[in-house]
Amino acid sequence: MKVTGIPFLVTILKHIKVSTAGKLDNMNNSHIIKHFKAVIGAYVTRGFRVTIILADTQFESMQGDLANLHAILHITSRDEHVPKVERYNPTIKERVRENHAMLSFQHLPPVFVIKIVYNAVFWRNMFALKGGVSKIKSRSKI
């Protein structure tokens, strides 16, 4: 996902319905893999195991690197995307626009945009969702 030209790696863990967004300095495979390692490591330290990664064709060249992380990469068809992430991205972008509209600035520095994206993902994770890991606890408390 890109917000004002700043690239982010967005992930959603299907079974516990928690999402992450990490700012990418560039779109090189090595940098994206570094973010995948961090996300998978965070899930593993909390007792979860990432076994399958659904991604679009942009990630096809990373199949071997992700296999080293013990995750199988499933690629969507050409000109298709992962539906859950494609529905999630506009939600985050809308929340970023809402936060920007509340500020009195015409232009936001990139560091503000990054923090607003992280804030939008944080608040999206704050509430327990139907089918998540807990019926009463938010995803960020687990």
C-alpha positions as CSV (number, residue, x, y, z in Angstrom):
1,M,0.0,0.0,0.0
2,K,1.2,3.5,-0.7
3,V,0.0,6.6,1.2
4,T,1.1,9.9,-0.3
5,G,3.8,7.9,-2.2
6,I,5.2,6.3,1.0
7,P,5.2,2.5,0.6
8,F,4.0,0.3,3.5
9,L,3.9,-3.5,3.8
10,V,0.4,-4.4,5.1
11,T,-0.3,-7.8,6.7
12,I,-3.4,-9.4,8.1
13,L,-3.3,-12.6,10.2
14,K,-6.4,-14.4,9.0
15,H,-7.3,-16.4,12.1
16,I,-6.8,-13.8,14.8
17,K,-7.7,-10.8,12.6
18,V,-4.8,-8.6,13.6
19,S,-3.1,-6.4,11.1
20,T,0.2,-4.6,10.8
21,A,1.7,-2.0,8.6
22,G,5.4,-1.4,8.2
23,K,7.0,1.5,6.4
24,L,9.3,0.3,3.6
25,D,12.4,2.4,2.8
26,N,12.4,0.9,-0.7
27,M,10.7,-1.8,-2.7
28,N,13.7,-4.2,-2.8
29,N,13.1,-7.8,-2.0
30,S,15.7,-7.8,0.8
31,H,13.9,-4.9,2.6
32,I,10.5,-6.5,2.2
33,I,11.8,-9.8,3.5
34,K,13.2,-8.0,6.5
35,H,9.7,-6.7,7.3
36,F,8.2,-10.1,6.8
37,K,10.8,-11.6,9.3
38,A,9.9,-8.9,11.9
39,V,6.1,-9.6,11.5
40,I,6.5,-13.3,11.6
41,G,8.8,-13.1,14.6
42,A,6.2,-11.0,16.4
43,Y,3.6,-13.6,15.8
44,V,5.9,-16.5,16.8
45,T,6.8,-14.8,20.1
46,R,3.1,-14.7,20.9
47,G,2.6,-18.4,20.2
48,F,1.3,-18.2,16.7
49,R,2.7,-19.9,13.6
50,V,2.6,-18.4,10.1
51,T,2.4,-21.2,7.6
52,I,0.8,-19.7,4.5
53,I,1.2,-16.2,3.1
54,L,-1.3,-15.0,0.5
55,A,0.2,-12.3,-1.8
56,D,-0.1,-10.9,-5.3
57,T,2.4,-11.4,-8.1
58,Q,4.7,-8.7,-6.8
59,F,5.9,-11.1,-4.1
60,E,6.5,-14.1,-6.4
61,S,10.2,-13.5,-6.6
62,M,10.4,-13.9,-2.7
63,Q,9.1,-17.4,-2.7
64,G,12.5,-18.9,-1.7
65,D,13.2,-16.4,1.0
66,L,9.7,-16.9,2.6
67,A,10.2,-20.6,2.4
68,N,13.3,-20.1,4.6
69,L,10.9,-18.5,7.1
70,H,8.8,-21.8,7.1
71,A,6.0,-20.1,5.2
72,I,4.4,-21.2,2.0
73,L,3.7,-18.4,-0.5
74,H,0.5,-18.6,-2.4
75,I,0.3,-16.1,-5.3
76,T,-2.9,-14.7,-6.7
77,S,-3.6,-14.8,-10.4
78,R,-2.3,-12.0,-12.6
79,D,-4.2,-8.7,-12.2
80,E,-5.8,-10.0,-9.0
81,H,-5.1,-9.1,-5.3
82,V,-5.7,-10.6,-1.9
83,P,-9.3,-9.5,-1.2
84,K,-9.0,-9.0,2.6
85,V,-5.9,-6.7,2.2
86,E,-7.5,-4.9,-0.8
87,R,-10.6,-4.1,1.4
88,Y,-8.4,-3.2,4.3
89,N,-6.1,-0.7,2.5
90,P,-8.9,1.8,1.7
91,T,-10.0,1.7,5.3
92,I,-6.6,2.7,6.5
93,K,-6.2,5.4,3.8
94,E,-9.6,6.8,4.8
95,R,-8.6,7.0,8.4
96,V,-5.4,8.7,7.4
97,R,-7.4,11.3,5.4
98,E,-9.8,11.8,8.4
99,N,-6.8,12.5,10.7
100,H,-5.3,14.8,8.2
101,A,-8.5,16.8,7.9
102,M,-8.6,17.4,11.6
103,L,-5.1,19.0,11.5
104,S,-4.6,22.6,10.5
105,F,-1.7,21.7,8.1
106,Q,-2.0,21.9,4.3
107,H,1.0,19.6,3.9
108,L,2.2,16.9,6.2
109,P,5.8,15.9,6.5
110,P,6.4,12.2,5.7
111,V,7.1,11.4,9.4
112,F,3.6,12.6,10.2
113,V,2.1,10.5,7.5
114,I,3.9,7.4,8.8
115,K,2.8,8.0,12.3
116,I,-0.8,8.6,11.2
117,V,-0.8,5.3,9.3
118,Y,0.6,3.4,12.4
119,N,-2.1,5.1,14.5
120,A,-4.9,4.1,12.1
121,V,-3.7,0.4,12.2
122,F,-3.3,0.6,16.0
123,W,-6.9,1.7,16.5
124,R,-8.2,-0.8,13.9
125,N,-6.6,-3.5,16.1
126,M,-8.0,-2.2,19.4
127,F,-11.5,-3.7,19.1
128,A,-12.3,-7.4,19.3
129,L,-13.8,-8.7,16.1
130,K,-16.2,-11.5,15.5
131,G,-14.2,-14.7,14.8
132,G,-11.0,-13.3,16.3
133,V,-8.9,-14.8,19.0
134,S,-11.0,-13.5,21.9
135,K,-14.6,-12.4,22.2
136,I,-13.8,-9.8,24.9
137,K,-10.2,-8.7,24.6
138,S,-8.9,-6.5,21.8
139,R,-6.3,-7.9,19.5
140,S,-3.6,-5.5,20.6
141,K,-3.9,-6.8,24.2
142,I,-3.1,-10.4,23.2
